[in-house]
Amino acid sequence: MRIGILTAGGDCPGINAAIRGVAKTAIVNYQMQVYGISSGFQGLLENSYFRMDEFHLSGLLTLGGTILGTSREKPFKKTKDNKQTIDKPELIRKNYKKLQLDCLVCIGGNGTMNTAYLLSKEGLNIIGIPKTIDNDIWGTDLSFGFDSALTIATEAIDRLHTTANSHKRTMVIEVMGHHAGWLALYSGIAGGGDVILIPEIGYNMDVITKYLKKRDNNLKPYTIIVVAEGIDCPKNISASSYIAQELHKQSGHEIRETKLGYIQRGGAPSPMDRILATRFGAHATSLIAEQKFGRMVNLKDNNISSLSLKEVAGRLNKVPLDFKLIINAKQMGTCFGTD
């Protein structure tokens, strides 16, 4: 069999480990031919690829980023005037056939899984592998990239504690997450955040201000506020800047903000992400060998399985309002911006 592998969307730790898991299993165990597609779906449009052998996989397990490159190309996205100079899905289909692929492995986040599903409807054999630091892909308990980002964010919060305590300040730290608050929730709790704001839970500035005053009355010298980038706030300002400005107005506290930004996505993957990416990659190849296409590998109750891409497309994995960790944190006095 001949299979192609591409990585699309934003980079994150563990992608190369997943590439290795797919390709090494395919080459060593199934004697398949493996082709690396350059720059995501853009590579399929431009027919840019190379044959992957075992020597290409050496050192990939611990390497951050993606050796295949990535892009934000979305071949099914319509232009504003609804006109395309070329039929991108058709061109991808032609190049897929030209390369004589039996399957295409798409490693990516929500957008990539949506495109993967649409390509499967076009008749291509597709397997999806979920990667994201946001952990917002529907159908899997965990995506690789999340644990690495959690480690980075938690370490940053740990470091802010010493500065906040030394200067008796309120510190606001913004982490990634788009429409899902998993990273803010987990890093906030792991890093001992006093206030955690996530998109799933609406917040009230008066409640947060009262919480700060209560801490003042209890002689707490400083406060750590962890904010997800996707919380409700004016579009012309970042989440952390908005919270910092509003709290300064209402409380008079000296407030400093920190945005972690892309540092959360960089560097080598954590051991757990290396393992999860490897498990995902190996299972993806076994699905190909069994000709079970149109599916995304997933993690459920620590077991690797798969589900239909149709179930995944267009859905988000958000933090449930009754999530036990939120309840536990509230019981310990953490403020989520609500009464």
C-alpha positions in Angstrom: 0.0 0.0 0.0 1.0 3.6 -0.6 0.1 6.2 2.1 0.6 9.9 2.4 1.0 11.9 5.6 0.4 15.6 6.0 0.3 18.0 9.0 -2.0 21.0 8.8 -3.0 24.0 11.0 -0.9 25.3 13.9 2.2 23.4 15.0 2.3 21.7 18.4 4.6 19.4 20.3 4.2 15.7 19.3 3.5 16.1 15.6 6.8 14.5 14.6 6.3 11.7 17.1 2.9 11.0 15.4 4.5 11.1 11.9 7.1 8.6 13.2 4.4 6.4 14.7 2.6 6.2 11.5 5.5 5.8 9.1 7.6 3.5 11.2 4.7 1.1 11.8 3.8 1.3 8.1 7.4 0.6 6.8 8.6 -1.9 9.4 5.4 -3.9 10.1 3.4 -3.6 7.0 6.0 -2.9 4.3 4.0 0.1 3.0 5.4 3.0 1.0 5.1 6.3 2.8 5.1 9.7 1.3 5.4 13.0 3.3 3.2 15.8 1.9 4.8 19.2 2.4 2.9 22.2 4.0 -0.4 20.6 4.7 -3.1 20.6 2.1 -1.1 23.2 0.2 1.3 20.4 -0.6 -1.4 18.3 -2.2 -2.5 21.3 -4.3 1.1 21.8 -5.5 2.0 18.1 -5.7 4.8 18.7 -3.3 6.0 15.5 -1.5 8.9 13.1 -0.9 9.3 9.4 -0.2 9.9 8.7 3.4 12.3 5.9 4.5 13.4 4.9 8.0 16.3 7.3 8.0 13.9 10.2 7.7 12.4 9.1 11.0 15.5 9.1 13.1 15.4 11.6 16.0 11.7 12.6 15.4 10.4 11.3 18.7 11.8 14.2 20.7 11.7 16.9 18.0 9.2 19.8 18.2 7.4 21.3 15.2 6.8 19.3 12.1 9.4 18.1 9.5 6.7 18.1 6.9 5.8 21.8 7.4 2.3 23.1 7.8 -0.1 25.7 6.5 -3.5 27.1 7.1 -4.8 26.2 3.6 -8.5 25.2 3.7 -9.3 23.8 0.2 -13.1 23.9 0.8 -13.2 27.5 2.1 -15.1 29.8 -0.2 -13.9 33.2 -1.1 -15.9 36.3 -0.2 -17.3 36.5 -3.8 -17.8 32.8 -3.8 -15.4 32.4 -6.7 -12.4 30.1 -7.0 -9.8 30.3 -9.8 -9.3 26.6 -9.4 -11.4 23.8 -8.0 -9.1 22.9 -5.0 -10.9 19.8 -3.8 -10.9 18.4 -7.4 -7.2 19.2 -7.8 -6.4 17.5 -4.5 -8.4 14.4 -5.6 -6.4 14.3 -8.9 -3.1 14.6 -7.2 -4.1 12.0 -4.7 -4.8 9.6 -7.6 -1.7 10.7 -9.5 0.4 9.7 -6.5 -1.5 6.4 -6.4 -2.2 6.8 -2.7 -4.3 4.1 -0.9 -4.8 6.4 2.1 -4.0 9.9 3.3 -3.3 10.5 7.0 -4.2 14.0 8.1 -2.7 15.2 11.4 -4.3 18.3 12.7 -7.0 20.1 14.8 -10.6 20.9 14.3 -10.2 22.6 10.9 -8.1 19.7 9.6 -10.6 17.1 10.8 -13.4 19.0 9.0 -11.4 19.1 5.8 -10.5 15.4 6.2 -14.2 14.6 6.5 -15.0 16.6 3.3 -12.2 14.9 1.4 -13.5 11.5 2.5 -16.9 12.5 1.0 -15.0 13.2 -2.2 -14.0 9.6 -2.3 -10.5 9.7 -0.8 -9.5 7.2 1.9 -8.7 9.3 4.9 -7.5 8.7 8.5 -7.4 11.6 11.0 -5.0 12.0 13.9 -6.1 14.7 16.4 -3.5 17.2 17.6 -4.0 20.5 19.5 -2.8 22.2 22.6 -6.4 23.3 23.2 -7.8 19.8 23.7 -11.0 20.9 21.9 -11.3 18.1 19.3 -14.6 16.3 19.7 -14.5 12.5 20.4 -11.2 12.1 22.2 -10.5 12.4 25.9 -7.1 13.9 25.0 -5.2 15.2 22.1 -1.4 15.2 22.0 0.1 18.7 22.4 -2.1 19.5 25.4 0.2 17.9 28.0 3.2 19.8 26.7 1.4 23.1 26.6 0.0 22.4 30.1 3.5 21.9 31.4 4.8 25.1 29.9 1.8 27.2 31.1 2.0 25.7 34.6 5.7 26.5 34.8 5.0 30.1 33.8 2.4 30.5 36.5 4.8 29.0 39.0 7.3 31.7 38.1 4.7 34.5 38.3 4.0 33.5 41.9 7.4 34.6 43.1 7.2 38.0 41.3 3.6 38.6 42.5 4.5 37.8 46.1 7.6 39.9 46.0 5.8 43.0 44.7 2.4 42.3 46.3 0.7 42.5 43.0 -2.2 40.9 41.1 -0.9 39.1 38.1 -3.1 38.2 35.1 -1.7 35.4 32.8 -3.4 34.6 29.4 -3.1 31.2 27.9 -4.4 29.8 24.6 -7.6 28.0 24.1 -9.9 29.7 21.5 -13.4 28.6 22.5 -12.4 25.9 25.0 -11.0 26.5 28.5 -9.2 23.2 29.1 -5.7 24.7 29.1 -6.6 27.6 31.4 -8.5 25.3 33.7 -5.8 22.7 34.1 -2.9 25.1 34.2 -4.8 27.4 36.6 -5.4 24.6 39.0 -2.0 23.0 38.6 -0.3 26.4 39.1 -2.4 27.4 42.1 -4.4 30.2 40.3 -6.8 32.1 42.6 -9.1 33.2 39.7 -9.7 31.1 36.6 -11.7 32.5 33.7 -12.7 30.2 30.8 -15.0 30.7 27.8 -17.6 28.2 29.0 -18.4 30.1 32.2 -19.6 33.7 32.0 -17.9 36.0 34.4 -18.9 39.1 36.3 -16.3 41.8 37.1 -18.1 42.7 40.3 -17.7 39.2 41.6 -14.0 39.2 40.8 -13.5 42.6 42.4 -15.3 41.4 45.6 -13.1 38.3 45.6 -10.0 40.5 45.5 -11.3 42.7 48.4 -12.0 39.5 50.4 -8.4 38.4 49.8 -7.2 41.9 50.9 -9.2 41.5 54.1 -7.7 38.1 54.7 -4.2 39.6 54.3 -3.5 37.7 51.2 -0.4 39.5 49.7 -1.0 38.8 46.0 -3.4 37.2 43.5 -2.9 35.0 40.4 -5.6 35.2 37.7 -5.5 32.7 34.8 -7.4 33.7 31.8 -8.3 31.8 28.6 -7.8 33.8 25.4 -11.3 33.1 24.3 -13.3 34.6 27.2 -15.9 37.2 26.3 -14.3 40.6 26.0 -14.1 43.4 23.4 -12.6 42.3 20.1 -10.1 45.2 20.0 -8.3 44.1 23.1 -6.8 40.9 24.5 -8.4 39.0 27.2 -5.7 39.6 29.8 -5.5 43.3 28.9 -9.2 43.7 29.3 -9.3 41.9 32.7 -6.3 43.8 34.0 -7.7 47.2 33.0 -11.1 46.6 34.4 -9.9 45.3 37.7 -7.5 48.2 38.1 -10.4 50.6 37.6 -12.6 48.8 40.1 -10.1 47.6 42.7 -7.2 50.0 42.5 -4.9 47.0 42.6 -1.5 47.2 40.9 -2.0 44.7 38.1 0.5 43.2 35.6 -0.4 41.0 32.6 1.5 38.3 30.8 0.5 36.7 27.6 2.3 33.4 26.9 1.4 33.3 23.2 3.2 30.9 20.9 5.7 29.8 23.5 3.0 27.3 24.6 3.2 25.5 21.2 7.0 25.3 20.8 9.7 23.0 21.9 10.0 19.3 22.5 7.0 17.3 23.5 6.5 16.0 27.0 7.0 12.3 27.6 3.2 11.8 27.8 2.7 13.5 24.5 5.4 11.4 22.9 3.6 8.3 24.1 0.1 9.4 23.0 1.3 10.6 19.6 3.1 7.3 19.1 0.0 5.3 20.1 -2.2 7.4 17.8 0.2 7.0 14.9 0.6 3.2 15.3 -3.2 2.8 15.5 -3.8 4.9 12.5 -1.6 2.6 10.4 -3.4 -0.5 11.7 -6.7 1.1 10.6 -5.2 1.6 7.1 -4.0 -2.0 7.0 -7.5 -3.1 7.9 -8.9 -0.7 5.3 -11.1 1.1 7.9 -11.1 4.6 6.3 -13.0 7.8 7.1 -12.1 7.6 10.7 -10.2 9.6 13.4 -8.1 7.8 16.1 -9.1 8.8 19.6 -8.4 8.1 23.3 -11.3 6.9 25.4 -10.8 5.7 29.0 -7.0 5.3 28.2 -7.8 3.0 25.3 -6.9 3.9 21.7 -9.8 3.4 19.3 -11.4 5.4 16.5 -14.7 7.0 15.4 -16.2 8.3 12.2 -14.9 11.6 10.9 -18.5 12.4 10.3 -19.1 12.4 14.1 -16.1 14.7 14.7 -16.6 17.3 11.9 -18.1 20.6 13.1 -18.1 19.8 16.8 -16.0 21.2 19.7 -15.0 19.5 22.9 -15.7 22.2 25.6 -15.4 22.0 29.3 -18.7 20.8 30.8 -20.2 23.2 33.3 -20.6 20.3 35.8 -17.0 19.1 35.2 -15.8 17.6 38.5 -12.5 19.5 38.5 -14.4 22.8 38.5 -16.5 21.7 41.4 -13.4 20.6 43.3 -11.7 23.9 42.6 -14.7 25.9 43.8 -14.8 23.9 47.0 -11.2 25.0 47.7 -12.1 28.7 47.1 -11.0 29.2 43.5 -13.1 32.0 41.8 -14.5 31.4 38.3 -16.0 34.9 38.1 -19.5 33.8 39.2 -21.4 33.7 42.5 
